[in-house]
Amino acid sequence: MSHALPTGSHLRYEDHRLQLEAVDLGALAVQYGTPLFVYSKSAMLEALGAYQTGFKGRKAQICYAMKANSSLAILQVFAQAGCGFDIVSAGELARALAAGADPQTIIFSGVGKTRAEMWAALSAGIGCFNVESVAELDVLNDVALSFGERAPISLRVNPDVDPKTHPYISTGLKGNKFGIAHDEVIDTYKKAASYPGLRVVGIDCHIGSQITDSEPYLDAADRMLDLVDAIEAAGIALHHLDFGGGLGIDYAGDTPPSADALWAQLFAKLDARGYGDRQIMIEPGRSLVGNAGVCLTEVLYLKPGEDKNFCIVDAAMNDLPRPTLYQAYHSIVPVAIDGTTPPVTCDVVGPICESGDWLGRDRTLAVKAGDHLAVLSAGAYSMSMASNYNSRNRPAELLVEGDTHHLIRERDRTEEQWANERLL
Ligand SMILES: *Cc1c(COP(=O)(O)O)cnc(C)c1O
C-alpha cells in the first residue's frame, strides 16, 4: 500500500519507516511514548518563506495567528524569523511576549475583548487592535482614555463574501458574528476617528479558514479596497491594509494556491488600484504550521465488528479535536510498513467515552496492536485545542531540526491537572 504524504510536510518513507526531516518517528514514539506531537522546523520556515517570497520588495508584516499552535518554542521560531503575532486573548499576549515577540508587531483580534485584556495590551504597547463592533469601540476609547494613550485601531470589516469552507470556519458572511457589516463601515470609521482615545491606523478583514481557492480572497480584496476608497475620501487615512489569514493546506489532496502565487495575484490587484505601496498585514495561522506537525499514536486494540471494524488507538478527541468538531479529515498512516499484516477497513477511534471520539473513518490500514500510526496535518488547531477531558494528560511536543530534535513541552502530569482544585 502506498500512503500519500501532504505537500510541505517534510515527511517521507525511508526503508518503509516514516521520517520527519531526518528523524525516525518510530524511534521518537518509543523514546517519549504516545500520543506525541512532532513538528518540523523546516516545514514551518518553508511555509513562512512562501509568504516572504510573495512580499519581496513590498512593505509587509506577517502576524502569525497563534491560536493555530501557541506552544512557546513555535512562537519563538516565528518571532526569530521576523513574524509578529495575531492574538485573541490576554493569555496569548503573555505567551507571545514570553516567546520574545516585539509588541509593536502584535495585533489583537476577536469579538469579545475584555477591559482587562485591553488594558494589558495597551500596557504592552501592541501595534493595533482589530475592533469588531461599535460597542467595543466605545469601551476601548474609554479604557484608552483612563490609560492615558490613544489606542491604535483597525476596524474588522465584514466583506460579505462566501469562502466556500466549513460553516464553522467561515467568518466573512453577513450572518455571522464577526466584523462590522459592510454598509456600516464608513459611519463607524467616522465615529472612530472622532474619539479622543483612539487613533485609526488601518483596516482589516478575515473571511474564513481552510480556503483552497484564490477567488474569495480576490473578491474580498476588491470589496475592501472599495471601502478604503470611500474611507479615505471621507478624510480618514489608513496606514495599513490587513487581509487576514485563512489560506488552506493539503489535508486530503487539497490544492490551495501557494502563498506566493496568491500574493502575486493580490499585488496585481493592489497595484492596479493604486495601493501597491501600502503597508500590508496578514494573519496566517493554519498555513504556517498545519502540515508541519504529526501526532503519533499507538494501536491498542483491533476490534472487528459485524458492521464496522475499529482500530482503537491511544490518541483521542481531547488531543485531536478537529475530526469530531468539524468532521475534519486527517490522513492516518503507519509509522512503519511491515508488508505482512493484511489491510482492513476500519474506523480509527480513541479511548474516550463518546461516540464522537473518532480520528478517521473507513480507513484502510495494515496494522496490529502495538504498531504506531501518524495522524498527519496535525500542526494546527490540534495541541492548541487539546484538553484534559477524561482526565487525560495532554501529549508531549517535540520540534525536529534536521537530524536532531528538541523536547518543547513535557507531557502533562496527572497531579498538575488538579493542582488548582480544592477538596471540601
Ligand atoms: C483564526 C484567525 C486567523 C487565522 O486563520 P487561519 O485559517 O488559521 O489562517 C486570522 N485572523 C483571525 C482574526 C482569526 O480569527
The ligand as an SDF file (V2000), in Angstrom:
LIG
                    3D

 15 15  0  0  0  0  0  0  0  0999 V2000
   -8.1870   32.2800   13.2190 C   0  0  0  0  0  0  0  0  0  0  0  0
   -7.8810   33.6030   12.6610 C   0  0  0  0  0  0  0  0  0  0  0  0
   -6.8270   33.7580   11.7520 C   0  0  0  0  0  0  0  0  0  0  0  0
   -6.0300   32.5970   11.2190 C   0  0  0  0  0  0  0  0  0  0  0  0
   -6.8000   31.7490   10.4340 O   0  0  0  0  0  0  0  0  0  0  0  0
   -6.1040   30.5220    9.6490 P   0  0  0  0  0  0  0  0  0  0  0  0
   -7.2110   29.8870    8.9260 O   0  0  0  0  0  0  0  0  0  0  0  0
   -5.5170   29.6260   10.7000 O   0  0  0  0  0  0  0  0  0  0  0  0
   -5.0650   31.1060    8.7610 O   0  0  0  0  0  0  0  0  0  0  0  0
   -6.5240   35.0360   11.3090 C   0  0  0  0  0  0  0  0  0  0  0  0
   -7.2350   36.1120   11.7410 N   0  0  0  0  0  0  0  0  0  0  0  0
   -8.2540   35.9950   12.6060 C   0  0  0  0  0  0  0  0  0  0  0  0
   -8.9840   37.2030   13.0250 C   0  0  0  0  0  0  0  0  0  0  0  0
   -8.6170   34.7480   13.0950 C   0  0  0  0  0  0  0  0  0  0  0  0
   -9.6480   34.6370   13.9400 O   0  0  0  0  0  0  0  0  0  0  0  0
  1  2  1  0
  2  3  1  0
  2 14  2  0
  3  4  1  0
  3 10  2  0
  4  5  1  0
  5  6  1  0
  6  7  2  0
  6  8  1  0
  6  9  1  0
 10 11  1  0
 11 12  2  0
 12 13  1  0
 12 14  1  0
 14 15  1  0
M  END
$$$$
